[in-house]
Amino acid sequence: MPLSDNSSMALLLALALSSCLCALTSAQEQPTGGTDLGGGIVTQTSVEHFAKISLDAEEMFTLTQSNSYNDASNIYLAGKNSIQYDRNGNALPNKRSLSSLSTGAVDGKFDGEVPFVFQMYGLAGGAGHTYETYESFATYADAFVNDALKEQKGALGPEAAVALNVWMYAAHVLTIAVEDCALESSGVNLDIIGRDEALGGSVDALEIFIAFWIGYNQAPGSDDGSSPYAMAERAATLFGTSGPNGEAKANAAIKSLFNEAQQVLSFPNACRPGSDTVGQLWGILHRTVSQMQVPLVQQLIDALVRED
């Protein structure tokens, strides 16, 4: 999905750094086994249904190019390709939507998470993380995408859905990996408290994160796609920050950090009382989010230069 030349792109990318986040029946069972996301990333659990959210963004882009904005909006709001499953592994009637990745902020889904607090603080102009901040900005990302589609601003809508909604939700799930490990380290039974997305603890959450980041059927080192990974590849091309194998250095770093986290979680005493797993994952979380911000900064700089 190519970058938009729309003048609103500068605003989108600027706010991406200082914004909050932002038919099947139940008889169908969730696939089992790992998922090959390409480029050497193979998960232990099936995360294909999460990765397929990138197909929604891709279809939105195609529809906006043909001025079918109502159809693009329908996919954004209701979802199309990303199946949701209940705790028993049965398919739910409603699909996961790009809109739903953002609107969870209204219910406090991202409360206390460092990437979200950082964005909220930026949108509030340094006013702090308060109830009034939530009221004013919790629906920012969703409203931005809806407005872009309503005002028929070309690729801006689907691009915003990836840069704002998917980006923040990926950071959210990555944070869950650390939080779940901390809970287990404290003796909490995760099967009892449950999770709306990652029900199997830190390993599940970590693998869901990488599925959201890379997307479905994404070729390594290619900018052809509608996932944060593809976004990072386009940004790397602009700044000449691809590695020797042609892959964006930010993407290579994120994949390496994912593998590092997988290794940390593979030890027998991982996330057990007395282990240092939480501290290790906390460091990996922050290093990963720093790399996730690289394509946002790069595209912001490019947009500002072009609009000059």
Long-range contacts (C-beta under 8 A, 24 or more apart in sequence): 1-57, 1-58, 1-61, 1-155, 1-158, 1-159, 1-224, 1-225, 1-226, 1-230, 2-155, 2-234, 3-155, 3-159, 3-234, 3-299, 3-302, 4-153, 4-154, 4-155, 4-156, 4-159, 5-306, 6-153, 6-154, 6-155, 6-156, 7-307, 8-148, 8-153, 8-156, 9-156, 9-159, 9-299, 9-303, 10-300, 10-303, 10-304, 10-306, 10-307, 12-144, 12-156, 12-159, 12-160, 12-163, 12-164, 13-163, 13-296, 13-299, 13-300, 13-303, 14-300, 14-303, 14-304, 15-123, 15-140, 15-144, 15-164, 16-163, 16-164, 16-167, 16-296, 16-300, 17-119, 17-122, 17-293, 17-296, 17-297, 17-300, 18-119, 18-121, 18-122, 18-123, 19-119, 19-122, 19-123, 19-137, 19-140, 19-141, 19-144, 19-164, 20-105, 20-110, 20-116, 20-119, 20-120, 20-123, 20-137, 20-138, 20-140, 20-141, 20-168, 21-101, 21-102, 21-104, 21-105, 21-110, 21-116, 21-119, 21-140, 21-141, 21-164, 21-165, 21-168, 21-169, 21-172, 22-102, 22-105, 22-116, 22-119, 22-138, 22-140, 22-141, 22-142, 22-164, 22-165, 22-168, 23-93, 24-83, 24-91, 24-93, 25-91, 25-93, 26-86, 26-90, 26-91, 26-92, 26-93, 27-90, 27-91, 28-83, 28-90, 28-91, 29-85, 29-89, 29-90, 29-91, 30-85, 30-89, 30-90, 30-91, 35-207, 35-211, 37-210, 37-211, 37-214, 37-218, 38-214, 38-217, 38-218, 38-219, 38-220, 39-214, 39-218, 39-220, 39-221, 39-247, 39-255, 40-220, 40-255, 41-210, 41-214, 41-255, 41-258, 41-259, 43-207, 43-210, 43-211, 44-203, 44-207, 45-200, 45-203, 45-204, 45-207, 47-207, 47-208, 47-210, 47-211, 48-211, 48-216, 49-82, 49-83, 49-84, 49-85, 49-96, 50-82, 50-96, 50-208, 50-211, 50-212, 51-211, 51-212, 51-214, 51-215, 51-216, 51-227, 52-81, 52-82, 52-83, 52-216, 53-79, 53-81, 53-82, 53-96, 53-98, 53-101, 53-166, 53-212, 53-215, 53-216, 54-162, 54-166, 54-215, 54-216, 54-218, 54-225, 54-226, 54-227, 54-230, 55-80, 55-81, 55-82, 55-215, 55-216, 55-226, 56-80, 56-81, 56-82, 56-97, 56-98, 57-98, 57-158, 57-161, 57-162, 57-166, 57-226, 57-227, 58-158, 58-225, 58-226, 60-98, 60-157, 60-158, 60-161, 60-226, 61-155, 61-158, 61-159, 61-226, 64-149, 64-152, 64-154, 64-155, 64-157, 64-158, 65-154, 65-155, 67-152, 69-149, 69-150, 69-152, 69-157, 72-149, 72-157, 72-158, 73-146, 73-149, 73-150, 76-145, 76-146, 76-149, 76-157, 76-161, 81-216, 87-194, 87-199, 98-145, 98-161, 98-165, 98-166, 99-142, 99-145, 99-146, 99-165, 101-165, 101-166, 101-168, 101-169, 102-139, 102-141, 102-142, 102-145, 102-164, 102-165, 102-168, 102-169, 103-139, 103-142, 104-169, 104-172, 105-134, 105-138, 105-139, 105-141, 106-134, 106-138, 106-139, 108-134, 109-172, 110-168, 110-172, 113-171, 113-172, 113-175, 114-175, 114-285, 114-286, 114-289, 115-168, 115-171, 115-172, 115-175, 115-289, 116-168, 116-171, 116-172, 119-168, 140-164, 141-165, 141-168, 158-226, 159-231, 162-226, 162-227, 162-228, 162-231, 163-228, 163-231, 163-296, 163-299, 166-212, 166-227, 166-228, 167-228, 167-292, 167-296, 169-212, 170-209, 170-212, 170-213, 170-228, 170-292, 171-289, 171-292, 173-197, 173-198, 173-205, 173-208, 173-209, 173-212, 174-205, 174-206, 174-209, 174-285, 174-288, 174-289, 175-285, 176-205, 177-202, 177-203, 177-205, 177-206, 177-209, 177-261, 177-281, 177-285, 178-202, 178-278, 178-281, 178-282, 178-285, 180-205, 180-271, 181-265, 181-270, 181-271, 181-277, 181-278, 181-281, 182-278, 184-271, 184-272, 185-271, 185-272, 185-273, 185-275, 185-277, 185-278, 186-273, 187-273, 201-271, 202-265, 202-270, 202-271, 202-281, 203-262, 203-265, 206-258, 206-261, 206-262, 206-265, 209-258, 210-254, 210-255, 210-258, 213-254, 213-292, 220-247, 221-245, 221-246, 221-247, 221-248, 228-292, 228-295, 231-295, 231-299, 232-294, 232-295, 234-295, 234-299, 235-294, 235-295, 235-298, 235-299, 235-302, 236-295, 236-298, 238-298, 238-299, 238-302, 239-298, 239-301, 239-302, 241-294, 241-298, 248-295, 249-294, 250-291, 250-292, 250-294, 250-295, 253-287, 253-291, 254-288, 254-291, 254-292, 257-284, 257-287, 257-288, 257-291, 258-288, 260-284
